[in-house]
């Protein structure tokens, strides 16, 4: 069995701030950058390579609050 992790972390190696927020994800990087075919940062390839996804409730709530488009 192979286990994989696909995660965004800050430069200091943290996932969330002490209060649990990940608002740094929205403030990081160059917002007007044209990422072309790599805009998903490899997520589509990762999702195609796995059979099962385990996600915590807080993570799912955060993703849901982002109002992402399909």
Residue pairs with C-beta under 8 A, 6 or more apart in sequence:
4 46
4 49
4 50
6 42
6 43
6 46
7 15
8 15
8 22
8 25
8 41
9 15
10 24
10 28
15 22
16 22
17 23
17 24
20 58
22 62
47 53
